[in-house]
């Protein structure tokens, strides 16, 4: 019952992972996520679809842009939303 109650409280969608709304990430992770985001748009300037953020490994600093609304993270990964990435790009 608790799981269905939780879905009802979020409009039928699964709850947002803590990394979506949590505190600012480690500055090194944020810098790596910004680099991944910037590189993608330099290589693919014609792309119209905006990512929702970057899933990034806390150990290797390698990551991927996430375009769907349900990122599935590995235990060693963090999600950095676009709202935290974009302010440092300007």
BELLIN-V320518 format. One record per pair of residues at least 24 apart in sequence whose ideal C-beta (glycine too) atoms are under 8 Angstrom apart, sorted by the first residue. I is the first residue (numbers start at 1). J is the second residue. D is the distance in Angstrom with one decimal. If there is no record, write none. Layout:
i:I j:J d:D
i:I j:J d:D
This chain:
i:13 j:69 d:7.9
i:14 j:70 d:6.8
i:17 j:71 d:7.3
i:17 j:73 d:7.3
i:17 j:79 d:6.4
i:19 j:73 d:7.4
i:19 j:78 d:5.6
i:19 j:79 d:4.2
i:19 j:80 d:7.5
i:19 j:81 d:7.9
i:20 j:53 d:8.0
i:20 j:79 d:6.6
i:20 j:81 d:5.7
i:24 j:84 d:6.4
i:25 j:78 d:5.9
i:25 j:80 d:5.4
i:25 j:84 d:6.8
i:26 j:58 d:7.4
i:26 j:78 d:8.0
i:28 j:61 d:6.9
i:29 j:56 d:5.7
i:29 j:58 d:6.6
i:29 j:61 d:7.0
i:29 j:78 d:6.0
i:29 j:80 d:6.4
i:30 j:80 d:6.3
i:30 j:84 d:6.6
i:30 j:85 d:7.2
i:30 j:88 d:7.0
i:32 j:56 d:6.0
i:32 j:61 d:4.1
i:32 j:62 d:8.0
i:32 j:63 d:6.6
i:33 j:63 d:6.2
i:33 j:80 d:4.3
i:33 j:84 d:7.9
i:33 j:85 d:5.4
i:34 j:85 d:5.4
i:34 j:88 d:5.6
i:34 j:89 d:6.0
i:36 j:63 d:5.1
i:36 j:64 d:7.5
i:36 j:65 d:6.7
i:37 j:65 d:6.8
i:37 j:82 d:7.6
i:37 j:85 d:5.3
i:37 j:89 d:7.3
i:38 j:89 d:6.5
i:40 j:65 d:5.7
i:50 j:82 d:7.0
i:51 j:82 d:6.3
i:52 j:81 d:6.5
i:52 j:82 d:5.9
i:53 j:79 d:5.6
i:53 j:80 d:5.4
i:53 j:81 d:4.1
i:53 j:82 d:5.1
i:53 j:84 d:7.8
i:53 j:85 d:6.9
i:54 j:79 d:7.3
i:54 j:80 d:5.0
i:54 j:85 d:6.6
i:55 j:79 d:5.4
i:56 j:80 d:6.2
